[in-house]
Amino acid sequence: MMPTTPQQQVQQPHTMSQQSKLPRLPIPPLKQTISKYLESIVPVADSDLAALAETNKRAASFAKVADRLQQRLISYEKTQTNSWLEKWWFELAYLSWREGLCINSNYWISFASDPNAYGLALAPESLLPQNPNYTKGRIWDSGTYSEFQLRRAVKYIQKTLDYKEQVFEGRIPIGMTKAGPLCMHQYSCIFGMTRIPRPGCDELRQDSKTLESRTVIVIAEDQIYSVEVYDSAGHRKPDGDLEDELRAITADVAERRRIGELDPAITVLTAGHRDRWATAYERLEKQPANHATLVAIQESLFAVSLDTTYSDPLDSINAHQQSMKCHGTRPGHNRWYDKCATFIFDRNGVSGYLGEHSPCDALIPAYMIEHVSEAAAQDHIDPQTVSAHTRNYYARVQRLRFVDVDSTVRGLIKEAEKEVEQAAHDSASRQIRFENYGSNWIKRVAKVSPDAYAQLALQLTYYRIHGTFASVYETASTRQFLHGRTETVRSLSSESADFMRIMCDRASSSIDKYEALVRASKKHQMLLRDASMGNGIDRHILGLRMAYHRLEPLPAEQPISEQEKEVIENFFNDPILAKSTNFQLSTSGLFPAYYLTHTGFGCVAAERGYGVNYIIEPKRIKFGTEGKTMQAGNGTDVEQFEATLRQTLLELKLICEQSNQIPAGDLSRL
C-alpha cells in the first residue's frame, strides 16, 4: 500500500480512521465447518477408503457433542478486545514455536540491484555459464566494505524513515476491497517491534519508547552499533551524516577485528532454538551493560546488517537470496532475527530484507519494501557527488557491547552455530523466473483466475514428481476484519485432484484437460473467497480445540462425560486430520512487484515438502521455492521442482491455446 502525494493528502482519510467500523472475525457455524472439512479430506485420503470412512464416523460423532465447545468459543469471543483468534494465534503460530527462526520462521526478500552500482568486488575465479553451479551461484567473503554499499544503505534507511513517518501520520491509503475497507493495524507493527526469548513462549515488545525511538541498530561482523537517525530536536539527519556514521562503524569493526577485540557473536543465538536463546538471554540480562544493550536493540526502529560478502555471478539472484536467507558464508551470523525488520546490504550493495513473522504477515512489509525500493531507485547515487552534510558534523560511534560473557553462554553460541549451519546445509532454495507469460495471458487466453492457475500448476508439479496429492496451504488474508491475519485455503480439492488425474491421462484431450482446469479454478476461487470471509476450516478447528483444552465450561453447560471426551479427542487426533494439515505445499502469493526479485520462506513439511511464494506479474511469474536437500528431505528435489514447474506451465499454455483456438505464439493476447 503506497503513501499519498501531498496533493492527495487533503482528501485522504487517516490510515486508521476505519478501524472502529470494521467487523469482527466471525466464528463459522459448526455444521458448516465440519461439512467443509469432510469435503476437503476426500483427495487427502485418496484411495484409502477405510480411513476416509473412519474420519467421517469420527466427525459425525464429534458434531453431536461439539456444540458445547462452540458455545464456549462464542462466549470467549465477547471477552476479547479485537478477535477471538488473536491471542491464541500469536502464541500457537509463532511465540511458542521453539525451533530456530532462521529459515523455519523468518521470511526473506531480495531487492532489485542498482544498475549504476560502482566499485564492485569481483570473484577471483568467476563462474562461467557452462559451469554447473552458474545458475545456483556462490558467495565470496571480501572481508571489506564499500562506499556504494554504505551509501545505498543510507538511501534505504532514509526512504524507510519516510515510510515510517507516513504510517505514523496516517498517510498510508486505506486498503479497499469490494467488501469494504481492510484492517490497517499491521502497518503499525513493523517499526520498533522486537521478539524477546522466554522459556516455553516468547514475548513481543513494542511500546511508546520503541515507537518514539530516534535510533536504528547497525550490525557488522556480529558487532552491534546504535545510530541516531534523528537529532535531539527530532529532525532527520541528512544522508552525509549517516554515511559518516556507517563509515565510522565499519572502520571501528575492522580495527577491532585486526586487534582481536570483537565481542562474542550473540547474534547467532537469535537464529537458533528459542529455549537455548532464552537461557542465554536470562544470563545476559543479569549483567547491567548487557541488559542495556538488549534494551537498546529493542528500542530501535529497525535493524541494518552490513555484510562483507558478495555474489558470483554479480547478478545471481539465487546467490543473493542465499545471503538474505541465512547470510551465505556464516549461517545465522550478522543478523538479529528477533527484530521485525532487518535490511541487509552486501559488500557490492546488493540488498534484501529479513522479516520476523509473528507481529505482521509478509504482505504488509512487502508493500513497504516495494515503495521504499522504488523511491531509492529514483534517488540516484552518483560517485562524483558528495551527499549533504551538517556543518562540522562528527560521527560518534555508539557500540552496543556484550561484556563478561560467561562460558555457559559461549557454549550456547557454539551449539547455535552448529544448529544453524546444519539447517542451512539441509536447505535448498531457488528463484524460478518464468518469463513466457503472466497474468495478462492467463486472464485473456486461459480465462481463469491467475492465482488459481498458479495453484493448480504447483499441485500438478508436485503430483508429477512424487506421484501423490500434496496437502496444500495457501494464505488467505482476513484483513477485512478487525486485526485479521490469515486463514488457510485448503487448495487441494476433489476438483483439483480430478484436474491432475486428467492432465496425466494420455487418453484425455486438450479440451478435457482445459475443462478440468476451469472446474478446478472455479472451485479454488470459491475456497479462497470463503477463507477470506472468515469461513475457512482450520482456524475454527483450532478455536474448538482451544475451547476444549483451555476454556472453562459455561455456567449452564452440561458436563462433558468421559465417553464424550473420547469422541472429542478422537476427532482432534484423527490421522487424516493430521495428514491434511501436514502441508507438503505451503504457498502464498504477493502482489505484482518489480523491485522484489525473490521472496522466500521455509517449507512446513520437511519430508517431501516445499515452501513457495509467488508473484504473478502481467508478463511473467516469479516463484521463490525452499525445500530440504534430497538427503534431509527424503526425496525433496527443488531443482526437479523447478524443471517440472516450467514444463507444466508451458504445457498448460499449449492446452489453453488449443482449447480456445489461439494460434501458438500469438502475442496479441499477451
C-alpha positions in Angstrom: 0.0 0.0 0.0 1.7 3.2 -1.2 1.7 6.6 0.6 -0.2 9.5 -0.8 1.3 12.5 -2.6 0.9 16.0 -1.0 -2.0 16.8 -3.4 -3.9 13.6 -2.3 -3.4 14.3 1.4 -6.2 16.9 1.6 -8.9 14.3 0.7 -7.2 11.2 2.1 -8.7 9.9 5.4 -6.3 8.9 8.2 -5.0 5.4 7.7 -6.6 4.1 10.9 -9.9 6.1 10.6 -12.0 3.0 9.6 -10.7 0.6 12.3 -13.6 1.1 14.7 -16.0 0.3 11.9 -14.5 -3.0 10.9 -16.5 -6.2 11.6 -15.0 -8.7 14.0 -13.7 -12.1 12.8 -16.7 -14.4 12.7 -17.0 -17.9 14.2 -18.4 -20.1 11.5 -21.4 -22.4 12.1 -20.2 -25.7 13.5 -22.0 -27.8 10.9 -20.6 -25.7 8.1 -17.0 -26.2 9.2 -17.4 -30.0 9.7 -19.0 -30.3 6.3 -16.3 -28.3 4.6 -13.6 -30.3 6.4 -15.0 -33.6 5.3 -15.2 -32.4 1.7 -11.6 -31.2 1.9 -10.1 -34.5 3.1 -11.5 -36.7 0.2 -8.4 -36.1 -2.0 -6.1 -36.3 1.0 -7.4 -39.8 1.8 -7.3 -40.6 -1.9 -7.7 -44.4 -2.3 -7.7 -45.1 1.5 -11.5 -45.5 1.7 -11.3 -47.2 5.1 -9.5 -44.2 6.6 -12.0 -41.8 5.0 -14.9 -43.8 6.4 -13.4 -43.7 9.8 -12.8 -40.0 9.7 -16.4 -39.4 8.6 -17.6 -41.5 11.5 -15.4 -39.6 14.0 -16.6 -36.3 12.6 -20.3 -37.3 12.8 -19.8 -38.3 16.5 -17.9 -35.0 17.2 -20.7 -32.9 15.7 -23.2 -34.3 18.2 -21.1 -33.1 21.2 -19.1 -30.2 19.9 -21.8 -27.5 20.3 -20.7 -27.0 23.9 -17.2 -26.1 22.6 -18.8 -23.8 20.1 -20.8 -22.0 22.8 -17.6 -21.7 24.9 -15.9 -20.1 21.9 -18.8 -17.7 21.2 -18.8 -16.7 24.9 -15.0 -16.2 24.8 -15.2 -14.1 21.7 -17.2 -11.5 23.6 -14.4 -11.1 26.2 -11.7 -10.3 23.6 -10.7 -6.8 22.6 -10.1 -7.4 18.9 -10.7 -11.0 17.9 -11.3 -14.5 19.4 -8.3 -15.7 17.5 -5.6 -13.0 18.0 -4.0 -14.1 21.3 -4.1 -17.8 20.5 -2.6 -17.1 17.1 0.3 -15.1 18.4 1.1 -17.9 20.9 0.5 -21.1 18.9 1.5 -20.0 15.4 4.6 -18.1 16.5 5.7 -17.3 20.0 5.5 -20.8 21.5 7.3 -22.2 18.4 10.6 -23.4 19.8 12.6 -24.2 16.6 15.1 -21.6 15.3 13.8 -18.6 13.4 16.4 -18.9 10.7 14.7 -20.5 7.6 12.0 -22.1 9.7 10.0 -18.9 10.6 11.6 -15.7 9.3 10.9 -14.9 5.6 13.5 -13.3 3.3 13.2 -10.9 0.3 15.8 -9.8 -2.3 15.6 -6.4 -3.9 16.4 -5.4 -7.5 20.1 -4.4 -7.8 21.1 -0.9 -8.8 22.4 -1.0 -12.4 24.6 2.0 -11.6 26.5 0.4 -8.7 30.2 1.2 -8.7 33.4 -0.1 -7.0 32.2 -3.7 -7.2 34.3 -6.6 -5.9 34.8 -9.4 -8.4 35.3 -13.1 -7.7 38.9 -14.4 -8.0 37.6 -17.1 -10.3 34.2 -16.1 -11.7 31.6 -18.8 -12.6 31.1 -19.1 -16.3 27.7 -20.0 -17.9 28.9 -23.5 -18.7 29.7 -24.2 -15.1 27.0 -26.4 -13.5 26.9 -24.1 -10.4 26.4 -21.0 -12.5 22.6 -20.9 -12.1 22.9 -21.6 -8.4 25.7 -19.0 -7.9 28.0 -18.8 -5.0 29.1 -16.3 -2.3 32.5 -14.9 -1.6 33.7 -13.0 1.5 35.8 -10.0 0.8 36.4 -9.0 4.4 35.8 -5.4 3.4 33.0 -2.8 3.0 32.4 -0.4 0.1 31.4 3.2 -0.4 28.5 2.2 -2.6 27.3 -0.3 0.0 27.2 2.3 2.7 25.6 5.0 0.6 22.9 2.6 -0.6 22.2 1.5 2.9 21.7 5.2 3.9 19.3 5.7 1.0 17.2 2.8 2.2 17.3 4.0 5.8 16.1 7.4 4.7 13.3 6.1 2.5 12.2 3.6 5.2 12.0 6.5 7.7 9.9 8.4 5.1 7.5 5.5 5.1 7.6 5.1 8.9 6.6 8.8 9.2 3.8 8.3 6.7 2.5 5.3 8.7 2.6 7.2 12.0 1.0 10.3 10.5 -1.8 8.2 8.9 -0.9 8.9 5.3 -1.0 5.3 4.0 -4.2 4.9 2.0 -6.7 2.6 3.5 -6.8 -0.7 1.6 -10.2 -1.4 0.0 -11.9 -4.4 -1.5 -15.4 -4.9 -2.9 -16.4 -5.9 0.7 -15.2 -2.7 2.2 -12.1 -1.3 4.0 -9.2 -3.5 5.2 -7.7 -3.5 8.7 -4.5 -1.4 8.6 -3.3 -2.4 12.1 -0.3 -4.4 10.8 1.3 -1.3 9.3 1.9 -0.1 12.9 3.6 -3.4 13.8 6.7 -3.1 11.5 8.7 -0.4 13.4 10.0 -0.6 17.0 8.9 -4.2 17.3 11.2 -7.0 18.7 10.6 -10.6 19.8 12.1 -11.4 23.2 13.0 -15.1 24.0 11.4 -16.6 27.0 11.3 -20.3 28.2 8.4 -22.0 26.6 6.8 -19.0 24.9 8.4 -15.7 23.7 7.1 -12.2 24.1 6.8 -9.2 21.7 7.8 -5.7 22.7 6.5 -2.6 21.2 5.6 0.4 23.3 5.8 4.2 23.4 9.6 4.1 23.9 10.2 1.9 20.9 7.8 3.7 18.7 9.3 7.1 19.6 12.8 5.9 19.1 15.4 8.0 17.2 17.7 5.1 16.5 18.3 2.1 14.3 20.8 -0.6 15.0 23.6 -1.5 12.6 25.2 -4.9 12.7 28.7 -5.5 11.2 30.6 -8.8 11.8 28.2 -9.6 14.7 29.1 -6.3 16.4 26.1 -4.1 17.1 26.0 -0.3 16.9 23.3 2.2 17.7 22.9 5.1 15.1 20.8 8.1 15.9 18.9 8.9 12.7 17.1 11.9 14.3 18.9 14.7 16.2 17.9 15.8 19.7 15.3 18.2 18.2 13.6 15.4 16.3 15.0 16.4 12.9 16.1 13.8 10.4 19.9 13.7 9.9 21.0 14.2 6.3 22.5 11.5 4.1 26.0 12.7 4.5 25.9 12.5 8.3 24.5 8.9 8.2 27.2 7.9 5.7 29.8 9.2 8.1 28.2 7.1 10.8 28.4 4.0 8.8 32.0 4.7 7.7 33.0 5.2 11.3 31.2 1.9 12.3 32.9 -0.2 9.5 36.3 1.4 10.4 35.8 0.6 14.0 34.8 -3.0 13.4 37.7 -3.6 11.0 40.1 -2.2 13.6 38.6 -4.4 16.4 38.9 -7.4 14.1 42.6 -6.6 13.5 43.4 -6.3 17.2 41.2 -9.2 18.2 38.7 -7.3 20.3 35.4 -8.4 18.7 32.6 -9.3 21.2 31.1 -12.8 21.1 28.6 -13.4 18.3 25.4 -13.2 20.4 23.6 -12.6 17.2 23.7 -16.2 16.2 21.7 -17.2 19.3 18.7 -15.3 17.8 18.8 -17.6 14.8 18.7 -20.9 16.7 16.5 -22.8 19.1 14.3 -20.5 21.2 14.8 -22.2 24.5 18.6 -22.1 24.1 18.4 -18.4 23.3 16.0 -17.8 26.3 18.6 -19.5 28.6 21.4 -17.3 27.3 19.2 -14.2 27.4 18.4 -14.7 31.1 22.1 -14.9 31.9 22.9 -11.9 29.7 20.3 -9.6 31.1 21.6 -10.1 34.7 24.7 -8.1 33.7 23.9 -4.4 33.6 25.9 -3.5 30.5 24.4 -6.4 28.6 20.9 -5.6 29.8 21.4 -2.1 28.5 22.5 -3.5 25.1 19.4 -5.8 24.9 17.1 -2.9 25.8 18.8 -0.6 23.2 18.2 -3.2 20.5 14.6 -3.4 21.4 14.2 0.3 21.5 15.5 0.8 17.9 13.2 1.3 14.9 14.7 -1.4 12.8 18.0 -3.2 12.0 20.6 -2.8 9.2 23.1 -5.6 8.5 26.3 -4.7 6.6 27.9 -7.8 5.2 31.4 -8.3 3.7 30.2 -11.0 1.3 29.2 -10.6 -2.4 27.7 -12.8 -5.1 29.2 -14.6 -8.1 27.9 -14.0 -10.8 27.2 -10.4 -9.7 23.6 -10.6 -10.9 22.9 -14.1 -9.4 19.5 -13.9 -7.8 20.0 -17.3 -6.3 23.2 -16.3 -4.6 21.5 -13.0 -3.5 18.6 -14.9 -1.8 21.0 -17.2 0.0 22.6 -14.2 1.6 19.3 -12.8 2.7 18.1 -16.2 3.9 20.9 -17.0 6.3 24.0 -14.9 5.5 25.6 -17.3 3.0 29.1 -18.0 4.3 28.4 -17.9 8.1 24.8 -19.1 8.5 22.8 -17.2 11.2 25.5 -14.6 11.8 25.3 -10.8 11.5 21.5 -10.7 11.9 19.2 -10.0 14.9 16.5 -12.5 13.9 14.2 -11.2 16.7 13.9 -7.8 15.0 10.7 -7.4 13.0 12.5 -5.6 10.2 16.1 -6.0 9.1 17.6 -4.5 5.9 20.7 -6.3 4.6 23.4 -4.9 2.3 26.3 -7.0 1.0 29.7 -5.6 0.0 28.5 -4.7 -3.5 25.3 -3.0 -2.3 23.0 -6.0 -3.2 20.2 -5.6 -0.7 17.3 -7.5 0.9 15.1 -7.9 3.9 14.7 -10.3 6.7 11.3 -10.3 8.5 10.3 -11.8 11.9 6.9 -13.2 11.1 4.9 -13.0 14.4 3.8 -9.3 14.5 2.7 -9.0 10.9 2.3 -11.0 7.8 4.8 -10.7 5.0 2.3 -8.9 2.7 2.5 -5.6 4.7 6.3 -5.2 4.8 6.3 -6.2 1.1 4.2 -3.2 0.3 6.6 -1.1 2.2 9.7 -2.6 0.6 8.3 -2.1 -2.9 7.6 1.5 -2.2 11.0 2.1 -0.5 12.9 0.4 -3.2 11.2 2.4 -5.9 11.9 5.6 -4.1 15.6 4.6 -3.5 16.0 3.7 -7.2 14.8 7.2 -8.2 17.3 8.8 -5.9 20.5 8.1 -7.9 23.8 7.5 -6.1 26.4 9.4 -8.1 30.1 8.6 -7.2 31.0 12.1 -8.2 28.5 13.8 -5.9 29.0 14.4 -2.2 25.9 13.9 0.0 24.6 16.7 2.1 26.2 17.1 5.5 25.6 19.0 8.7 28.4 21.5 9.0 31.2 20.3 11.3 29.3 17.0 11.9 31.3 14.4 13.8 30.3 10.8 13.8 30.2 9.3 17.3 30.4 5.5 17.3 27.9 4.1 19.8 28.9 0.4 20.1 26.5 -1.8 22.0 28.7 -4.2 23.9 28.2 -7.7 25.2 30.8 -8.0 28.0 31.8 -10.6 30.6 30.1 -13.3 28.5 30.5 -16.4 30.6 31.5 -19.9 29.4 27.9 -21.1 29.5 26.7 -18.5 27.0 29.8 -19.1 24.8 29.0 -22.8 24.8 25.4 -22.0 23.8 26.7 -19.8 20.9 28.8 -22.8 19.6 25.7 -25.0 19.8 23.6 -22.4 17.9 26.3 -22.2 15.2 26.2 -25.9 14.7 22.4 -26.0 14.6 22.1 -23.2 12.1 24.9 -24.4 9.9 23.1 -27.8 9.7 19.8 -26.0 8.9 21.5 -24.0 6.1 23.2 -27.2 4.8 19.9 -29.0 4.7 18.0 -26.2 3.0 17.8 -25.8 -0.8 16.1 -22.7 -2.2 15.8 -21.4 -5.7 14.3 -18.4 -7.6 12.3 -19.5 -10.6 11.6 -16.8 -13.1 9.1 -17.9 -15.7 9.3 -15.3 -18.5 7.0 -16.9 -21.1 3.7 -15.3 -19.9 2.0 -13.8 -16.9 -1.4 -12.7 -15.7 -2.3 -10.9 -19.0 -2.2 -14.2 -20.9 -3.8 -16.2 -18.1 -6.8 -13.9 -18.0 -7.2 -13.4 -21.8 -6.5 -16.8 -23.1 -6.8 -19.3 -20.2 -9.8 -17.2 -18.9 -9.3 -18.3 -15.3 -8.1 -16.6 -12.1 -4.3 -16.2 -12.3 -4.0 -17.3 -8.6 -6.0 -20.4 -9.2 -3.9 -21.1 -12.3 -0.7 -20.8 -10.3 -2.0 -23.0 -7.6 -3.0 -25.8 -10.0 0.3 -25.6 -11.7 2.1 -26.1 -8.4 -0.1 -29.0 -7.4 0.4 -30.7 -10.7 4.1 -30.2 -10.5 4.2 -31.9 -7.1 2.0 -34.8 -8.3 4.2 -35.4 -11.3 7.3 -35.5 -9.2 6.1 -37.5 -6.2 3.1 -39.4 -7.6 0.8 -38.3 -4.7 -1.5 -35.4 -4.0 0.1 -32.9 -1.6 -1.9 -31.3 1.2 -1.8 -27.6 0.3 -1.8 -24.5 2.4 -2.4 -21.2 0.6 -2.6 -17.9 2.6 -5.9 -16.1 2.5 -5.9 -12.6 4.1 -8.7 -11.9 6.6 -7.9 -8.2 6.8 -11.5 -7.2 6.1 -12.0 -8.0 9.8 -10.5 -6.1 12.8 -7.0 -7.3 13.4 -7.5 -10.0 10.8 -4.4 -12.0 9.9 -4.8 -15.2 7.7 -6.9 -18.2 7.1 -5.9 -21.5 5.4 -7.1 -22.1 1.9 -7.1 -25.9 1.5 -6.3 -25.6 -2.2 -6.2 -29.4 -2.7 -9.8 -30.2 -3.7 -11.6 -33.0 -5.4 -11.8 -30.8 -8.5 -8.0 -30.1 -8.4 -7.3 -33.9 -7.9 -9.5 -34.6 -11.0 -7.6 -32.0 -12.9 -4.3 -33.7 -12.0 -5.5 -37.1 -13.0 -6.9 -35.9 -16.3 -3.6 -34.0 -17.1 -1.7 -37.2 -16.5 -4.1 -39.3 -18.6 -2.7 -39.8 -22.1 -6.2 -40.6 -23.4 -7.5 -37.2 -22.3 -7.9 -34.5 -25.0 -6.8 -30.9 -24.7 -10.5 -30.0 -24.3 -10.8 -32.5 -21.4 -7.8 -31.0 -19.7 -8.9 -27.4 -20.2 -12.4 -28.1 -18.9 -10.9 -29.8 -15.8 -8.7 -26.7 -15.4 -11.7 -24.4 -15.5 -13.7 -26.5 -13.0 -10.8 -26.7 -10.6 -10.1 -22.9 -10.9 -13.7 -22.1 -10.1 -13.6 -24.3 -7.1 -10.4 -22.7 -5.9 -11.9 -19.2 -6.3 -14.8 -20.3 -4.1 -12.4 -21.7 -1.4 -10.3 -18.5 -1.4 -13.4 -16.3 -1.1 -14.8 -18.3 1.8 -11.5 -18.3 3.6 -11.0 -14.6 3.2 -14.6 -14.0 4.6 -13.7 -15.9 7.8 -15.5 -19.1 6.6 -12.5 -21.3 6.4 -11.8 -24.6 8.3 -8.5 -24.6 10.1 -8.8 -21.5 12.3 -12.2 -22.7 13.5 -11.0 -26.2 14.3 -8.1 -24.5 16.3 -10.7 -22.5 18.2 -12.7 -25.6 19.0 -9.6 -27.4 20.2 -8.6 -24.4 22.4 -12.2 -24.3 23.8 -11.9 -27.9 24.8 -8.4 -27.6 26.4 -8.4 -24.1 27.8 -11.9 -22.6 28.2 -13.9 -23.3 31.3 -17.4 -24.8 31.0 -20.2 -22.3 30.8 -22.4 -22.0 33.9 -25.4 -23.8 32.3 -23.3 -26.3 30.3 -24.0 -30.0 30.7 -20.7 -31.6 31.8 -18.8 -33.5 29.2 -18.7 -37.2 30.0 -15.7 -39.4 29.7 -17.3 -41.1 26.7 -17.8 -37.6 25.1 -14.2 -36.7 25.9 -13.1 -39.7 24.0 -15.2 -38.7 21.0 -13.7 -35.2 21.0 -10.2 -36.4 21.4 -10.7 -39.0 18.6 -11.7 -36.2 16.3 -8.8 -33.9 17.1 -6.3 -36.8 17.0 -7.6 -38.3 13.7 -4.7 -39.4 11.4 -6.5 -37.9 8.4 -6.8 -34.5 10.1 -3.1 -34.7 10.9 -2.3 -35.6 7.3 -4.4 -32.8 5.9 -2.5 -30.2 8.0 0.9 -31.6 7.1 1.2 -29.2 4.3 3.7 -30.5 1.8 2.9 -27.5 -0.4 2.9 -24.3 1.7 2.2 -21.4 -0.6 1.5 -17.7 -0.6 1.1 -15.2 -3.3 2.0 -11.5 -3.3 1.0 -8.5 -5.5 2.9 -7.8 -8.8 6.2 -6.3 -7.6 9.1 -5.2 -9.8 11.6 -4.5 -7.1 11.1 -7.8 -5.2 13.3 -10.1 -7.1 13.0 -13.1 -4.7 10.6 -13.8 -1.9 11.0 -16.9 0.2 10.1 -18.8 3.4 10.8 -22.2 4.7 8.7 -25.3 3.9 6.3 -26.6 6.6 6.8 -30.3 6.0 10.5 -31.3 6.0 9.8 -34.6 4.1 8.9 -34.0 0.5 7.8 -30.5 1.3 8.1 -27.2 -0.4 7.6 -23.6 0.6 6.6 -21.5 -2.4 6.0 -17.8 -2.6 5.0 -16.4 -6.0 4.4 -13.1 -7.7 2.3 -13.1 -10.8 3.2 -10.1 -13.0 1.5 -9.1 -16.2 4.1 -10.8 -18.4 6.0 -13.2 -16.1 5.7 -15.2 -12.9 8.3 -15.4 -10.1 8.4 -18.3 -7.8 10.6 -18.4 -4.7 10.9 -22.1 -3.5 12.5 -23.7 -0.4 12.7 -27.3 0.4 15.2 -29.6 2.1 18.1 -31.3 0.2 17.4 -34.8 -1.2 19.0 -36.4 1.8 17.4 -34.2 4.5 14.0 -34.0 2.8 13.7 -37.8 1.9 13.1 -37.1 -1.7 12.5 -33.4 -1.8 14.1 -32.1 -5.0 14.0 -28.3 -5.5 15.9 -28.5 -8.8 13.5 -31.1 -10.3 10.6 -29.0 -9.0 11.8 -26.0 -11.0 12.3 -28.1 -14.2 8.9 -29.7 -13.8 7.1 -26.5 -13.0 8.5 -24.8 -16.1 7.4 -27.8 -18.2 3.9 -27.8 -16.6 3.4 -24.1 -17.3 4.4 -24.5 -20.9 2.1 -27.5 -21.3 -0.8 -25.6 -19.8 -0.3 -22.8 -22.2 -0.5 -25.1 -25.2 -3.6 -26.8 -23.8 -5.4 -23.4 -23.3 -4.4 -22.1 -26.7 -5.6 -25.3 -28.4 -8.9 -25.3 -26.5 -9.6 -21.7 -27.2 -8.3 -21.9 -30.8 -5.5 -19.4 -30.3 -2.6 -19.9 -32.7 0.6 -20.9 -30.9 2.9 -18.0 -30.5 0.1 -15.4 -31.0 1.5 -12.4 -29.0 -1.7 -10.3 -29.4 -3.2 -12.0 -26.4 -0.3 -11.2 -24.1 
